[in-house]
Amino acid sequence: MDIANELLAGSRLALSRAITAVENEYDTAVDIMQKLYPHTGRAHVIGITGPPGAGKSTLTDKLAKEYRRQGKTVGIVAVDPTSPFSGGAILGDRIRMNELTLDEGVFIRSMGTRGSLGGLSRKTAETVKIMDASGKDVIFIETVGVGQSEVDIVKAADTTLVVLVPGLGDDIQAIKAGVLEIGDVFAINKADRDGVDRLNIELEMMLDLNQDMVDWRPPIKRTVASQNQGIEELIAALDDHLGHLDKTGKLAIRRTERTKNELLAMIEEQLGRYVLRNISNSGQFEQLVTAVQQRQRDPYSVVTDLLKGILK
């Protein structure tokens, strides 16, 4: 029995091996994904993002435990920063989820950013698909912080949860302005701190200014994840959002848009590999580089000519 069939039969080892094959681009990766793809599209995928120190890992841990209490299986893709020197991911946050690793109904996988935003999105999306095919009911994508990579990653999610904390000062303004576009549900974690009311009011005011909210206003929930407070209410809001998407037909629209973006990204990647393999290593390409560098030719016409040759 191959990895895909073993995974579909419920093997946790096969699930781990399938993700490893995709992450490291083994020769078997495409075959595995082709076999698993018909079994995807059933899980509720939740992206969790927010500034460093917001308590995202602790909150993810508590949410996973509550979903398990409800009888649902959970997958967690934890995206960690990668060391620019060793290439290894900094997995300190995962230590907080140690209890979950003992639960057969939970599967956690850490992924390093590897300094790349482009490949990261696809690897993360494919890991989500593998967990989905394995039968996980809810899949969390927990990201490293707020930035461009987070905006990219949450495109792989049905619902995006933005976690904020009181007391970050003026820095929070830039963060809030960026995440308003991607947040479907907001959680103010560590809500036992001073400044929680002010942050809540600021968020409400910024949501009031957002003209794009027609039929869904992102709810703001207060949690103290370390004390297990507000978790059930937050899960109710996440489930409400999924129900709203399903009822309005927006879930199908979001997933269609996601599929389109994935296809375009794969085409772009394959073209890039073809160029590297067949053009950039040739002597002719080196001559073109020299010609552009010496201003004998411009880069725009060179690229146009190269693409004409590829697309013949």
N, C-alpha and C positions, 0 to 999 in steps of 0.2 A: 504493500500500500504506500502511495507517495504522500508527501507532506500535506498537500491540499485535502486529500481524502481523509487522512488521519485527523486533520484539524476539524473537518466537518463532522467527524465521528466523536469529537469532544476532547481530543488530546491537547493538554496545555503545553506539552513539550513541542508538538507540531506548531502550535500558535507562536511560540517563541522562535522556533526555527524559521518559520515563514517570514516573520518581521525581520529577523537577521538577514535573510536572503535578499529582501527588498532593500534594506538599509545599506547593505554592502554591495548591492548590484551583482549578485551571483548570477551565473548563467541560467539557473532555474527560476529566477524571480518572475520573469514575464509569464512563464508557464503556470506558476502558482497563482498569479493574479488573474490570469484568464479563466482558470477553473473556479476561483472563488467569486468572481464578479457577479454571476447570476444570483448569488446568495446574499448580496449586500442591499442596503437601502432600507433596512428595518429599524435600526437603532436611532435613538434621540441623541444627536451629537451636540454637546454643550462646550463652547469655548469659554475659558476663564482667563481673564487678563486684568491687569492693574499694576500700579507702581510697585517696585521692590519694597518689601517690608509690610505689604498690605495683609499678609497672612493668607495668601492664596492656597498654599499647600495644606495648611491646617483646615481651611474651609473646604477644600476638595476632599480631604480625609473625612470630615464630618458629613458632607453631602453623600459621599459614597456609602458610608455606614447607614445613613437613613434610608437610602434607596435599597440597600440590602435588607434592612428591617422590613421594607415593603415587599420583599420577595423578588426584587429585580437584580439581574446580574450587571456588573459594572466593569468597564474598561477605562484605564487612565493612561493618556499619553502625556508625559511630563517633559516639556521642552526646556532643556537647561542650557545655560551659557557654556561655551566650549573654551578650554584653554588655548590661547593662540600659540603656545609653545609645544605642549605635548599632544594637543588635539583631543584630549580627554574631556568629557563633560564633568562639570562640577555638580556632584549629585547629593549635596548636603541636605536639600529639601526633602529628598526621598526617604531619608532616615525617619522623618516624622510619620511616614505612612507604613512603617514596619508592621504594625498590627494587621493591616489590610492584606499583607502578603501571605498571611496564614489562612486567609479565606479563599476557598476554592472558587467562589463566585465572583472574585475580583481579580483582574489581571492588570498589572502596572508595567509600563515600559518607559524608561527614560531615553530621550533622544537629545544629542548635542546639536547645537546650531552649526558647528563646524565653520563658523565665520561666513556662511553662505545663506542668503535669504531665498534665492531662487530655488535651489534644490530642496531646501528645507520644507517648503510648502507641499511639494509633491510627495516627499517621503512621509511627512506627517499624514497627509490625506490617504496614502496607501496603507499606512499602519492602521488608521481608523477603519478602512475597508476590511482589513484582515480581522480586526476585532469584531466588526459588524457581522462578517460571515461566520465567525465562531459562535454567534448567538448572543452577544452582549446586548442588553436592553438599553443601557445608557452608557455613552462614551464621553469622557471629559478630555478636552485638550487644554492643559494648563501651560501658559506661556511664561517667559522670563520677566516680562515687564511691559511697559507701554511704548510702542514705537512702530516703525514700518513693518517689521517682521510680524508683529501682533496683528496688524491690520490685514496682512496677507494670510496669516494662519486662520483667523476667524472666518475667512471665506469658506473654510471647510466645515463650519459649524451651522447647525440649524438655529440655535439660540446662543447669543453671546452674553455672558455675565461679566460685568465690569465691577471689580472690587476696589473700593476706595477706603481710606482711613482718615479720621480727623487728625488735625495737627501737622499737616505737611507744609503749611504756610503757602506762600505765593506760588510755589512750584506747581501746586495742584491746579492752578488756573489753566496752564498750558495743557496739562494732562486731560482735564475735563473737556476742553475745547476739542481735543482730538478724538476722545472716546465717545462723545455724544452721537457721532455718526454710526458707530458700530455697536453700541450698547442696547440690548433688548430688555435686560433687567439689570438694575444696579443694586449692589450690596454695600452698605457702609459697615465694614467690619471693625472690630475693636470699639464697638459703640458705647462702651463704658468709659471712654476717654472724654475729656473736655473738648468742646468744639463740635460735637456731633450734630447739635441742632443747627448751628451755623452752616455746616457742610450740607446738611439736608436741604436747607432753604436755598443755598446757592445752586444746588443741583436742580431743584424745582424751578428756579428762575431761569436757568439755562435751558431746561426742557420747554418752558413757556415760549422761549424765543425760537425754538426749532419748528419751522413751518412744515417740515416733511412728515410730521406725525399726524396722520389722518385718522386711522382706526386703531392704533395701538400706542398708548403712552407708556413708556418704560416705567414699571413700578420701582420704588426705592425701598428696599428692605434693610432693617438694621439687624446685625448679628454680632455675637461675641463667640466666635468659633471655638476658642479655647475653653469656654464654659458650656458649649453646646446650646447656646441660646439663639433662637430665631431661625434654626435650620429647617424646621418643618414648614414655616411660612415662606422661606426662600424657595424650597422645593415646589410648593404650591404655585408660586409665581412662575417658575421655570416650566412647570407642566401646563399652566394656563397659556403661556406663550406658544407652546407647541400646539395646543388645542386651537388657538387663534389662527395660527398659520395653516393648519389643516382645514379648518372651517372656511377660511377665506380663499383657499386655493394657493396661498403664497408659499406654502411648503414645496409644492410641485415647481413653482416658478423659481424659488431659490435653488432647488436641487438641479433644475435644468440649466440655470446660469452657471452653477458650479461645474457641471459636466462639460459645458462649453469651454469654460476657462481651463479645465484639466486637459481637454483635447488640444487646445491651442498651445498650452505649455509643453505638452508632449511632442507636438509637431516642431515647436521651436527648439526643443532639446535635441531631437533627432537631426534636425537640419544643422544645428551647431556642431554635433559630433561628426556629421558627414564632412562639413567644411574643415574641421580639424584634421580628420583622417585623410582626406583626398586633396586638400588645397594648401593648407598652411604649412605642410611639411615638404612642399614641392619647391624646386629652384625658381620656378616662375613666380611664385608668391613672394619669395625674397626679393626678386627683381622689382616687383610692384611696390613692395615696402620701401625700397631704396628710392624709387621714382617719386613716391609720395613725399618721403622725407626731404628730398632735394627740390621739392616743389615743381617737378617736371610734370606731375599729374596730380589731380585732386582726389581725395579719398572717396568722394561721392560717386564719381563716374567709375572708379575702380570697382567699388562694391556693386554698382548696377551691372557692370559687365560680367563680374563673377557670378552674380545671381542669374543672369541670362543663360550663362553656360550650365549652371546647375539645373535650371528648370526646363531645359530643352527636352 
